[in-house]
Amino acid sequence: MSYASPRTLIFGIDGGCWEILDRMIAAGVMPRLKKLRETSAWGDLESVVPVNSAAAWSSFLTGMKPEHHGVYDFLAWMPGSNRRTAVNASWLPRPTIFDLLKERGPLLSLKVPLTYPAWTINGAMVSGLPTPDDEAAFTYPGDLAAKLNPLILKHSAGRSWEVDSEQRGMILDQLDAAQISLERMTDYLLQKYQETQTCFVVARDVDELQHFFWDALFSQPGHDPFGYRPRLEKYFLRLDAYLGRMLDWAAPEGKVIIMSDHGFGPVEGIWHLNEWLRSKGFLSLRVESKKASDREGLSWSLRARFALSRRLLKGMKNLGLSGDRLEASLEKIKLSGLSSADLSGVEWGSTLAYAGNVGEEYLPIYINLQGREPQGIVSPEQYLQIREDLRRTLLTCTEPKVIAVHRSEEIFDLQDGRYALAPDLVIQTATGGVQSDFNIRTHQLFEPSRYRVACHRRKGMFLLHGAQVQPGHGQASLLDIPATLLAWLDVPIPGYFDGQPLSRFIPTLVSGTRHTTETAPAAQREFYTEDEEDGVREKLESLGYL
Ligand SMILES: [Zn+2]
């Protein structure tokens, strides 16, 4: 293999969508993207279900649908328990796309989600979200971490997303710091690994930025209540300059893929699905007695509160909290402690169905099925009937307005049953802007979103650029991206890949052929230690995933 062949760049924009990028191009702050697009194939990229970064990036890394790689979210149920655990890179069936590309010259992977702990590749890797802490095994080779740590701007306040509109400037400070850190690491790594042939980088923070500033990004100049628009434009200007540097690295005849894991849209409200299920008799809660016997639930809930207090204390200075306001915030913690973000309050012995994850656009529900769930009560014989009852009941829901309830087999390919942990029902609402959670003991069933102004949508974006690319506009599936990348680099596509090379945009690629016949690999899943788990949960919580 000749290392003199053109370089390849895969530039991920987490949560990226043309709705925002077009606005930024129109505002004149993304000149490199604008120019590149004129000679590229580009369009909407349909993401996977569930619509979240963990499932989608896992699909990118493995070439498989979520039901085939088994990662549906950042958190998954611990086998045989009522506890959820943070997923990590060991959950991905290997070989991943990095492993498949190992003969194609050294590669660099920078902040691609679901790559912690970093593993041995031909090149270097810096893990992306979620990582337990910044000192741990987040690099390959391991000694790289010590070199990179001084380049990372640390925010004394930590991260917090529970801030009201007028305080959101704090989030922007943090996102700016993260982008600067990414740029510094990139400069260092491209200098150190000059022989790099393929570079993967993910601008992860666009996702978070859109969660909180979607409305400001859509505001007209002069009608931006908190004045965030100029700073947001500056952020995208900086991102575009970074993209430009990466394009220069790959240029002039390099192969370029720009892609998002999912798109975004405005949030209509938060649906507390477990409370809704309770109101319809599908879920029961235990009588609250704070029994000491409930050690597992208690310890998690205590830990969650500890993490919250720790974060609050860290954030105090930045928020300018003192005296009365601190008291008020602590009071809020006590109150929020009444609703529980874990499911330890569920009376499983009389619960037929539950929500176990956050849902965005496609909202998941599980049946408490015997043999699969730790305390399942629905027998396989009752399953279809109960699922249909629930499905029909969901279809009568008007707040939010439910327009479709899909049975698992209508969404997921459950043939091989390897990871039969797919949701049993998936709900779609009229606007697509409903986010569901799994909280219990909430006061309302459906309420406005207090902090987030936007949430994920299935429709993301892609762009392909290179000598063989036929410029134009079109659609693609996220699953086609890894297949395209392999085909473009003359690497055989494993037979179990779920996508096709995008030959309609790159005619030299042959669609529909499978070069290998291996069956899909299975993952050797490993679990975090309790300390690591705490670190990951704190991080995910600070990003609003818990
Ligand atoms: Zn994402």
Residues whose N, C-alpha, C, O or C-beta is under 5 A from the ligand:
A	BS01	ZN	D14 G15 N52 S53 D207 D261
